[in-house]
Amino acid sequence: MASLASLIPLVLFLLVALAASIVVRRRADAAGGGFVNSYFIGNRALGGFVLAMTTIATYGSVSSFVGGPGQAWQIGFGWVYMAVVQVTALVLLYGIFGKKMALISRKLDAVTVVDVIRARYGSNALANLSALVIVLFFAATMVAQFVGGAKLFEAVTGYSYLVGLALFGVAVILFTTIGGFRGVAVTDTLCGIMMLVGIVVLAGGILTAGGGYEALMTSIKETSPEMLEPFAGGAMPPSLYFTQWLLVGVFTFVLPQSVVRTMGYKDVKSLHRAMIWGTVIIGAMMIGVTALGVLAAGVLTEDLAAYGGSVDNIIPLAISRTLPPVLAGIAII
């Protein structure tokens, strides 16, 4: 059944984010610097907190907030221990690429990663190939984000999947077209803040529905004690830990959507502040939301078949079953 109360917070947030994009774009135009630098790299003027939050919001995705917690619901704390490595992501990004990319991009007047590749290797062919690879993989990545967001929207609000898909798609196009790089960074910051708020709201719902943390842990220990073990009764072997730590923690610092943000900050002080802010927030966010998947196992106690046969349904169901409509609308933002 469709719930208007759960839809209203989402629509209001999107309108606020759109207004922020418009304001940021007008201020950027007033500051000058040329269209290319203003639109694609935000006149290289991001402060520490905005730099941290836009990187975190870009790093976090449907897999972080739906797939990861869903796996934790099935596997247990082993998946949380795997997620801990994500704390290193921003330290590696800013520490390895931060200052170097800023210096190089300013020297070359580059506004994209492809610009840097072209200048470094003196090859238009390699630059064009890099651009093609980025576009192809981003297309696949964005499809996953839109599909995941629309499914979450449908499960929580009761409105159709297509309505959610259209709403998110139009919003992203407007934010990007109107706001440019800095507008996206500001809306990312708003999204990052709402990610933290959503985690707290959902945690409150799950803890209330499960009778508190102790009751949830007792329920999990009685029904699935292996979920409390680091290796999850064999479901999390050391080889999986190793490969997942490389995949989601160590190697993510080379993702182009993250690297381009090191080209847009204001000064070294902003970079250092972003490293501190980003490490603390991404740690709280990724560990927190994954741990909620484990706690949800004390509330959603049936087997996976009862939940549509997919772990991706766990967080949407946890939201819809443990929160009133308005709070559910906040949680999906």
LUMTI-416726 format. One record per residue (C-alpha): x, y, z; residue number from 1. Coordinates in nm, 3 decimals, padded with zeros to 5 digits, always signed. Last residue first. Layout:
// residues N
<site <X Y Z> NUM>
...
***
This chain:
// residues 333
<site <+01.695 +00.925 +00.160> 333>
<site <+01.559 +00.579 +00.248> 332>
<site <+01.578 +00.630 +00.625> 331>
<site <+01.396 +00.963 +00.620> 330>
<site <+01.098 +00.808 +00.440> 329>
<site <+01.096 +00.523 +00.691> 328>
<site <+01.090 +00.784 +00.968> 327>
<site <+00.775 +00.934 +00.814> 326>
<site <+00.613 +00.594 +00.755> 325>
<site <+00.670 +00.445 +01.106> 324>
<site <+00.985 +00.230 +01.134> 323>
<site <+01.050 -00.137 +01.213> 322>
<site <+00.874 -00.324 +00.933> 321>
<site <+00.934 -00.088 +00.639> 320>
<site <+01.297 -00.020 +00.725> 319>
<site <+01.386 -00.382 +00.801> 318>
<site <+01.208 -00.486 +00.481> 317>
<site <+01.412 -00.244 +00.271> 316>
<site <+01.728 -00.360 +00.457> 315>
<site <+01.662 -00.732 +00.397> 314>
<site <+01.547 -00.724 +00.034> 313>
<site <+01.901 -00.719 -00.109> 312>
<site <+01.960 -01.050 +00.071> 311>
<site <+01.752 -01.215 -00.202> 310>
<site <+01.517 -01.514 -00.184> 309>
<site <+01.203 -01.300 -00.170> 308>
<site <+01.208 -01.247 +00.205> 307>
<site <+01.046 -01.575 +00.307> 306>
<site <+01.303 -01.759 +00.094> 305>
<site <+01.579 -01.609 +00.310> 304>
<site <+01.472 -01.799 +00.621> 303>
<site <+01.263 -01.635 +00.891> 302>
<site <+01.407 -01.430 +01.178> 301>
<site <+01.377 -01.072 +01.051> 300>
<site <+01.408 -00.903 +01.392> 299>
<site <+01.718 -01.066 +01.542> 298>
<site <+01.875 -01.096 +01.197> 297>
<site <+01.827 -00.719 +01.167> 296>
<site <+02.106 -00.680 +01.421> 295>
<site <+02.350 -00.835 +01.174> 294>
<site <+02.238 -00.602 +00.895> 293>
<site <+02.266 -00.309 +01.133> 292>
<site <+02.633 -00.400 +01.175> 291>
<site <+02.683 -00.325 +00.806> 290>
<site <+02.529 +00.020 +00.849> 289>
<site <+02.751 +00.104 +01.144> 288>
<site <+03.078 -00.031 +01.006> 287>
<site <+03.031 +00.163 +00.683> 286>
<site <+02.909 +00.486 +00.841> 285>
<site <+03.120 +00.509 +01.153> 284>
<site <+03.436 +00.429 +00.957> 283>
<site <+03.339 +00.660 +00.670> 282>
<site <+03.283 +00.940 +00.921> 281>
<site <+03.609 +00.907 +01.113> 280>
<site <+03.827 +00.858 +00.805> 279>
<site <+03.658 +01.138 +00.611> 278>
<site <+03.681 +01.399 +00.881> 277>
<site <+04.051 +01.332 +00.937> 276>
<site <+04.150 +01.304 +00.570> 275>
<site <+03.922 +01.593 +00.477> 274>
<site <+04.092 +01.813 +00.735> 273>
<site <+04.431 +01.729 +00.586> 272>
<site <+04.311 +01.807 +00.233> 271>
<site <+04.151 +02.134 +00.343> 270>
<site <+04.477 +02.240 +00.507> 269>
<site <+04.659 +02.156 +00.185> 268>
<site <+04.445 +02.400 -00.014> 267>
<site <+04.117 +02.443 -00.202> 266>
<site <+04.013 +02.095 -00.311> 265>
<site <+03.919 +02.005 -00.668> 264>
<site <+04.183 +01.770 -00.809> 263>
<site <+04.158 +01.525 -00.519> 262>
<site <+03.793 +01.489 -00.613> 261>
<site <+03.890 +01.350 -00.952> 260>
<site <+04.057 +01.055 -00.777> 259>
<site <+03.732 +00.942 -00.615> 258>
<site <+03.523 +00.922 -00.933> 257>
<site <+03.830 +00.776 -01.108> 256>
<site <+03.856 +00.478 -00.870> 255>
<site <+04.223 +00.442 -00.770> 254>
<site <+04.156 +00.465 -00.394> 253>
<site <+03.928 +00.162 -00.420> 252>
<site <+04.227 -00.074 -00.429> 251>
<site <+04.287 -00.100 -00.056> 250>
<site <+03.943 -00.115 +00.100> 249>
<site <+03.661 -00.274 -00.097> 248>
<site <+03.856 -00.505 -00.329> 247>
<site <+04.176 -00.562 -00.132> 246>
<site <+03.988 -00.627 +00.192> 245>
<site <+03.748 -00.849 -00.002> 244>
<site <+04.034 -01.059 -00.141> 243>
<site <+04.197 -01.109 +00.199> 242>
<site <+03.876 -01.174 +00.392> 241>
<site <+03.765 -01.424 +00.130> 240>
<site <+04.096 -01.609 +00.154> 239>
<site <+04.069 -01.615 +00.535> 238>
<site <+03.739 -01.808 +00.512> 237>
<site <+03.410 -01.624 +00.581> 236>
<site <+03.127 -01.881 +00.545> 235>
<site <+03.328 -02.140 +00.740> 234>
<site <+03.128 -02.124 +01.063> 233>
<site <+03.109 -01.746 +01.045> 232>
<site <+03.487 -01.697 +01.028> 231>
<site <+03.484 -01.417 +01.286> 230>
<site <+03.219 -01.593 +01.501> 229>
<site <+02.896 -01.424 +01.613> 228>
<site <+02.701 -01.543 +01.309> 227>
<site <+02.802 -01.902 +01.398> 226>
<site <+02.560 -01.882 +01.692> 225>
<site <+02.258 -01.885 +01.458> 224>
<site <+01.930 -01.941 +01.646> 223>
<site <+02.025 -01.905 +02.012> 222>
<site <+02.311 -01.659 +01.962> 221>
<site <+02.100 -01.448 +01.725> 220>
<site <+01.814 -01.423 +01.976> 219>
<site <+02.051 -01.341 +02.260> 218>
<site <+02.217 -01.071 +02.051> 217>
<site <+01.880 -00.915 +01.972> 216>
<site <+01.770 -00.923 +02.336> 215>
<site <+02.093 -00.758 +02.447> 214>
<site <+02.065 -00.485 +02.186> 213>
<site <+01.709 -00.384 +02.272> 212>
<site <+01.363 -00.538 +02.242> 211>
<site <+01.397 -00.637 +01.876> 210>
<site <+01.151 -00.379 +01.740> 209>
<site <+01.308 -00.101 +01.946> 208>
<site <+01.663 -00.196 +01.849> 207>
<site <+01.565 -00.224 +01.482> 206>
<site <+01.385 +00.112 +01.477> 205>
<site <+01.659 +00.297 +01.665> 204>
<site <+01.924 +00.154 +01.435> 203>
<site <+01.713 +00.261 +01.136> 202>
<site <+01.704 +00.621 +01.260> 201>
<site <+02.077 +00.625 +01.342> 200>
<site <+02.171 +00.480 +01.001> 199>
<site <+01.937 +00.724 +00.825> 198>
<site <+02.093 +01.021 +01.003> 197>
<site <+02.441 +00.910 +00.895> 196>
<site <+02.329 +00.865 +00.534> 195>
<site <+02.146 +01.198 +00.560> 194>
<site <+02.476 +01.374 +00.634> 193>
<site <+02.634 +01.202 +00.335> 192>
<site <+02.343 +01.300 +00.113> 191>
<site <+02.375 +01.666 +00.215> 190>
<site <+02.748 +01.646 +00.144> 189>
<site <+02.680 +01.479 -00.191> 188>
<site <+02.443 +01.767 -00.270> 187>
<site <+02.733 +02.003 -00.201> 186>
<site <+02.980 +01.802 -00.409> 185>
<site <+02.728 +01.773 -00.694> 184>
<site <+02.688 +02.150 -00.696> 183>
<site <+03.065 +02.186 -00.692> 182>
<site <+03.106 +01.957 -00.991> 181>
<site <+02.822 +02.104 -01.200> 180>
<site <+02.516 +02.236 -01.024> 179>
<site <+02.256 +02.257 -01.297> 178>
<site <+02.335 +01.957 -01.513> 177>
<site <+02.453 +01.731 -01.232> 176>
<site <+02.176 +01.806 -00.984> 175>
<site <+01.911 +01.798 -01.259> 174>
<site <+02.028 +01.466 -01.406> 173>
<site <+02.051 +01.310 -01.060> 172>
<site <+01.700 +01.424 -00.966> 171>
<site <+01.549 +01.304 -01.295> 170>
<site <+01.694 +00.956 -01.245> 169>
<site <+01.598 +00.933 -00.878> 168>
<site <+01.235 +01.027 -00.942> 167>
<site <+01.204 +00.825 -01.262> 166>
<site <+01.338 +00.509 -01.097> 165>
<site <+01.120 +00.560 -00.792> 164>
<site <+00.808 +00.605 -01.004> 163>
<site <+00.907 +00.303 -01.215> 162>
<site <+00.939 +00.082 -00.905> 161>
<site <+00.582 +00.164 -00.808> 160>
<site <+00.479 +00.335 -00.487> 159>
<site <+00.460 +00.126 -00.169> 158>
<site <+00.689 +00.367 +00.015> 157>
<site <+00.939 +00.120 +00.165> 156>
<site <+00.959 -00.162 -00.090> 155>
<site <+00.916 +00.063 -00.395> 154>
<site <+01.180 +00.314 -00.284> 153>
<site <+01.427 +00.038 -00.200> 152>
<site <+01.369 -00.115 -00.542> 151>
<site <+01.414 +00.227 -00.706> 150>
<site <+01.738 +00.290 -00.520> 149>
<site <+01.878 -00.050 -00.613> 148>
<site <+01.784 -00.011 -00.980> 147>
<site <+01.925 +00.342 -00.996> 146>
<site <+02.251 +00.243 -00.825> 145>
<site <+02.295 -00.074 -01.033> 144>
<site <+02.235 +00.119 -01.356> 143>
<site <+02.489 +00.374 -01.235> 142>
<site <+02.761 +00.111 -01.203> 141>
<site <+02.696 -00.038 -01.547> 140>
<site <+02.709 +00.306 -01.708> 139>
<site <+03.014 +00.394 -01.501> 138>
<site <+03.189 +00.085 -01.639> 137>
<site <+03.126 +00.185 -01.999> 136>
<site <+03.202 +00.555 -01.941> 135>
<site <+03.531 +00.486 -01.763> 134>
<site <+03.645 +00.236 -02.027> 133>
<site <+03.564 +00.481 -02.307> 132>
<site <+03.749 +00.765 -02.133> 131>
<site <+04.053 +00.546 -02.083> 130>
<site <+04.047 +00.443 -02.450> 129>
<site <+04.026 +00.810 -02.552> 128>
<site <+04.322 +00.897 -02.328> 127>
<site <+04.523 +00.602 -02.461> 126>
<site <+04.455 +00.707 -02.820> 125>
<site <+04.529 +01.072 -02.744> 124>
<site <+04.874 +00.972 -02.624> 123>
<site <+05.129 +01.196 -02.456> 122>
<site <+05.161 +00.953 -02.165> 121>
<site <+05.133 +01.195 -01.873> 120>
<site <+04.941 +01.464 -02.062> 119>
<site <+04.671 +01.227 -02.189> 118>
<site <+04.645 +01.051 -01.851> 117>
<site <+04.606 +01.386 -01.672> 116>
<site <+04.330 +01.500 -01.906> 115>
<site <+04.158 +01.161 -01.861> 114>
<site <+04.147 +01.219 -01.485> 113>
<site <+03.943 +01.531 -01.550> 112>
<site <+03.980 +01.908 -01.508> 111>
<site <+04.342 +01.954 -01.617> 110>
<site <+04.501 +02.299 -01.605> 109>
<site <+04.827 +02.111 -01.663> 108>
<site <+05.006 +02.264 -01.363> 107>
<site <+04.684 +02.272 -01.162> 106>
<site <+04.612 +01.907 -01.245> 105>
<site <+04.966 +01.803 -01.153> 104>
<site <+04.970 +01.983 -00.819> 103>
<site <+04.626 +01.859 -00.712> 102>
<site <+04.696 +01.508 -00.835> 101>
<site <+05.018 +01.491 -00.632> 100>
<site <+04.866 +01.638 -00.315> 99>
<site <+04.579 +01.393 -00.284> 98>
<site <+04.691 +01.084 -00.475> 97>
<site <+04.873 +00.873 -00.216> 96>
<site <+04.762 +01.025 +00.116> 95>
<site <+04.424 +01.150 +00.000> 94>
<site <+04.318 +00.820 -00.155> 93>
<site <+04.494 +00.593 +00.094> 92>
<site <+04.358 +00.779 +00.396> 91>
<site <+04.018 +00.791 +00.227> 90>
<site <+03.992 +00.415 +00.184> 89>
<site <+04.148 +00.307 +00.515> 88>
<site <+03.818 +00.293 +00.707> 87>
<site <+03.692 +00.059 +00.435> 86>
<site <+03.895 -00.216 +00.605> 85>
<site <+03.622 -00.249 +00.869> 84>
<site <+03.382 -00.395 +00.611> 83>
<site <+03.540 -00.743 +00.639> 82>
<site <+03.494 -00.734 +01.015> 81>
<site <+03.128 -00.647 +00.954> 80>
<site <+03.094 -00.943 +00.715> 79>
<site <+03.234 -01.174 +00.983> 78>
<site <+02.978 -01.025 +01.222> 77>
<site <+02.700 -01.232 +01.068> 76>
<site <+02.666 -01.427 +00.745> 75>
<site <+02.301 -01.384 +00.641> 74>
<site <+02.216 -01.049 +00.796> 73>
<site <+02.572 -00.937 +00.713> 72>
<site <+02.507 -01.015 +00.347> 71>
<site <+02.200 -00.794 +00.357> 70>
<site <+02.401 -00.523 +00.534> 69>
<site <+02.648 -00.528 +00.243> 68>
<site <+02.389 -00.542 -00.036> 67>
<site <+02.166 -00.258 +00.086> 66>
<site <+02.368 +00.032 +00.226> 65>
<site <+02.719 -00.036 +00.099> 64>
<site <+02.616 -00.221 -00.219> 63>
<site <+02.370 +00.057 -00.299> 62>
<site <+02.658 +00.302 -00.283> 61>
<site <+02.915 +00.463 -00.056> 60>
<site <+03.233 +00.582 -00.229> 59>
<site <+03.058 +00.878 -00.390> 58>
<site <+02.894 +00.978 -00.063> 57>
<site <+03.229 +00.938 +00.111> 56>
<site <+03.415 +01.147 -00.147> 55>
<site <+03.149 +01.419 -00.135> 54>
<site <+03.159 +01.415 +00.245> 53>
<site <+03.537 +01.447 +00.277> 52>
<site <+03.568 +01.724 +00.019> 51>
<site <+03.273 +01.910 +00.176> 50>
<site <+03.438 +01.888 +00.520> 49>
<site <+03.782 +01.996 +00.398> 48>
<site <+03.681 +02.288 +00.173> 47>
<site <+03.629 +02.258 -00.201> 46>
<site <+03.762 +02.548 -00.410> 45>
<site <+03.925 +02.396 -00.718> 44>
<site <+03.715 +02.625 -00.943> 43>
<site <+03.436 +02.368 -00.903> 42>
<site <+03.616 +02.103 -01.113> 41>
<site <+03.390 +02.040 -01.413> 40>
<site <+03.152 +02.336 -01.406> 39>
<site <+03.373 +02.615 -01.273> 38>
<site <+03.694 +02.510 -01.446> 37>
<site <+03.514 +02.465 -01.778> 36>
<site <+03.291 +02.773 -01.747> 35>
<site <+03.565 +03.025 -01.671> 34>
<site <+03.717 +03.139 -01.343> 33>
<site <+03.433 +03.371 -01.244> 32>
<site <+03.312 +03.406 -00.886> 31>
<site <+02.962 +03.504 -01.001> 30>
<site <+02.931 +03.182 -01.200> 29>
<site <+03.033 +02.980 -00.893> 28>
<site <+02.781 +03.166 -00.679> 27>
<site <+02.505 +03.094 -00.929> 26>
<site <+02.600 +02.726 -00.946> 25>
<site <+02.604 +02.691 -00.567> 24>
<site <+02.259 +02.848 -00.536> 23>
<site <+02.110 +02.623 -00.805> 22>
<site <+02.264 +02.308 -00.656> 21>
<site <+02.138 +02.401 -00.309> 20>
<site <+01.785 +02.446 -00.445> 19>
<site <+01.806 +02.099 -00.600> 18>
<site <+01.923 +01.951 -00.269> 17>
<site <+01.633 +02.117 -00.086> 16>
<site <+01.389 +01.984 -00.348> 15>
<site <+01.536 +01.634 -00.320> 14>
<site <+01.504 +01.647 +00.058> 13>
<site <+01.140 +01.755 +00.038> 12>
<site <+01.063 +01.471 -00.204> 11>
<site <+01.224 +01.214 +00.027> 10>
<site <+01.053 +01.346 +00.339> 9>
<site <+00.711 +01.342 +00.161> 8>
<site <+00.726 +00.985 +00.028> 7>
<site <+00.706 +00.808 +00.364> 6>
<site <+00.393 +01.001 +00.464> 5>
<site <+00.237 +00.942 +00.121> 4>
<site <+00.236 +00.568 +00.182> 3>
<site <+00.141 +00.337 -00.105> 2>
<site <+00.000 +00.000 +00.000> 1>
***
